[in-house]
């Protein structure tokens, strides 16, 4: 699930940049045409059968994405997630985000995210519907989609809410009869052309989801 932990935009501060860090979800907004933005972070991911105990092994991952505004309604997003502990699990890929609707007055938006990644010769793809609902005091977002690759098919739903500089997300992944439920919470410190963020994620149904991370986003132009 950390492959997507690069990603929801909510307008936390006036005149701040629009980012998809640090949450699991993704916003329906896209960058302006010609804009370039770097979104990067480092995470500790706890995995293994003993996860949840003091002996839970850790993996260390860096996530890096370059967002490029191609048109007023489309951005392309090459990314790399490098796993220092298990390099074979590192992923390189590209995403495309299409904005179907957006409103400057109330921060509402809708879009589609298409992603294709490669890990140890294995291909994975994702298609997600993105919905943002803006408000004066709080904002909400919903992502729903499917993940497929290597004869594995799963569904994902992400429901989030943000207020001021903090946010919380409920993350549900379902594969066959198995379901994984998690909670992601974090804070962001937005500025005019960069953002610093912190987050933690805890899985409840799976012993393979415990994460903590820090990130930085920078609008290059």
N, C-alpha and C positions, 0 to 999 in steps of 0.2 A: 504494500500500500504506500510505502514511502516514495515510490516512483512519481506519485502525483503530489507529494507533500511540498511541492513547489507551488501551491497555487490558489487563492480567492481574493478578488479586489472588492473592498468596500470603502466608501469615501469616509475616512476617519477624521480628516482635517481639511479645512478649506485651503485650496491652492496647493495641495500636496500631489505628488505623482500618483498614478493609478498602477497598482501592482497586483500580481496574483500570489505573491508571498504573503504570509508564511503558511497559509492553511492548506488543507487537502483539496478543497474545491477550487473551481475556476470561475471567474467573472464572465458575464456576457459582453462586457465592454472590450474594445480593441484600442490599440494605440493610434494616434493620429498618423496620417500618411507621411512617410519620411522620418518618423521618430524611431530611435533605437534605444533599447533599455536592457540593461544587464541585471539579472536576478540570481543571486548566489547564496548558498548557505552550507552549513556543516551540521551533521546530525549524528547522534549516538542512537543506534537501534539495537534493542535487546531481543535476542532470538534463542531458540533451542528448547528442548524438553524441560529444562529446569528454570525457564523464564518465570519470573515472579518470586524467585527465591534469591538468597544472597549469592548464589553461584551462577546466576543467569549470565551467559556469555554476551559480550557486546560486539557490535560491528560499528565501524566509523565510515560515514559516507559524506561526500561533498556533492551538492546539486548545483548545476550551473545551466542557465538558460539565457539565450539572447532573443529578445522580442523585436521584431522588425515590422513597422507599419507599412504595408505594401499599398493598400488603398484605404479610403475612409471606412471601409467595412470589413477589411481582411488583414490579418497579421500572420506571419510565419515565425516559428519558434524552434530552432534547433536547440537540443539540450544534451547534457551528459550527466549521468549519476555515477560517480566513481566510488566503488566499495574498496577501501584500503584493506579491510580484513579478509574479504573474499573477492578478489579481482574478477573471478569468473562470473560473478553476479552483477558486475557493472553494466550499465545500459547506456547506449547512445541512440538517439532518435530525433525525430522532427515532428512538430505539431503544427496544425493550421487552425486558426480560430476565425469564425465568420460571425459578424454581428448582424442579426436579423432586425433588431429594433433597439433604439436607445432614445432616452429623453433627458435633455439637460436640465429640465425644470424639476424633475422628481427623482432622478438617478435610477429610473427603471431601465432594464435592458434584457434582451434575450439573444441567445446565440447558439452556435454549435462548435464543439471542439473535436477534431479528428487527430489521432495520435498514432504513430508507428514507431516502435522501438526494437532494438536488436541487442540481445544478450547471449554471449557464447554461441553464436550462430542460430539462436532461436528468435523468431519474430513474434511480436505481440502488437495488437492493435486495439484502439479504444475509440468509441464514438459516444459523445456525451451531449445532452441537451442542457443549456445553461440559462438560468432565470435569476435576475436580480430585482429586488423590490426596495427602493430607497425610501428614506423617511427623515424627518427633522431630528429625531432623537435616536433612532436605531435603523439599521438596514438588515435585510434578510436575503438569503440566496438558496437556490435549490439546483443541484446537479443530479441528473439521472441518465444512465447509459449502460453500455455493455462493453466487456473486455473479452477478446478472443485471440487465440493463437496456440499452436502446438496441440491442437485437439482439445483445448480447455476453453470453456465458455462460462463467464460469470457476469453478474449484474452488480451495479454500484448505485447507491443513493447517498447524497451528501446534503444535509440540511443545516444551515448555519445562520447565526445572527451576530451582528456587531454593533457596539455602542461606544462612542467616544474612541478610545484607543485599544479596546479589548474586543475579543470575539470568542465564540464557542461554536463547535460543529459536532453534529452527530453523524457518524460515518457507518454505513451498512454495506457490506459486501456479501454476496450470496453466490455460491457455486454448488449446483445440484441441490442436495438436501441440507448442506452445511451453510451456516450463516455466521458472519463475523461482525460484531458490533463494537464500535470504538468511539471515544470522545477526544476531540482536539480542542485545546484552549490556548490562547496566546495574547500577546500585546504587541503593538506596533508603535514606532516613534517616527511619524512622517514629517518630511520637510519639503522644500520647494522642488528639489530635483533628486532627492535620495530618501531612503527609508531604512531603518534598523528594526529588526523584529526578533522576538523570542516566542517559542511555543513548546508545548508538550502534548503527547498523544498517548492514550492508554486504551488498549483493547480489553474487552470484557469477556468475549466468547472465545477468543483465540489467545494462546500463550505466546504468540510470535509478534505481538504488536505492543511495544513500549518504546517511545521515542522522545528525545529532547533535542532541540536544535536552536541555532542562532543564524540570522541571515542579514543580508545587505542587498539593497536594490539601488541602482543608479541610472538615471535618465541621461544617456550620453548626448543625445540631441533630440 
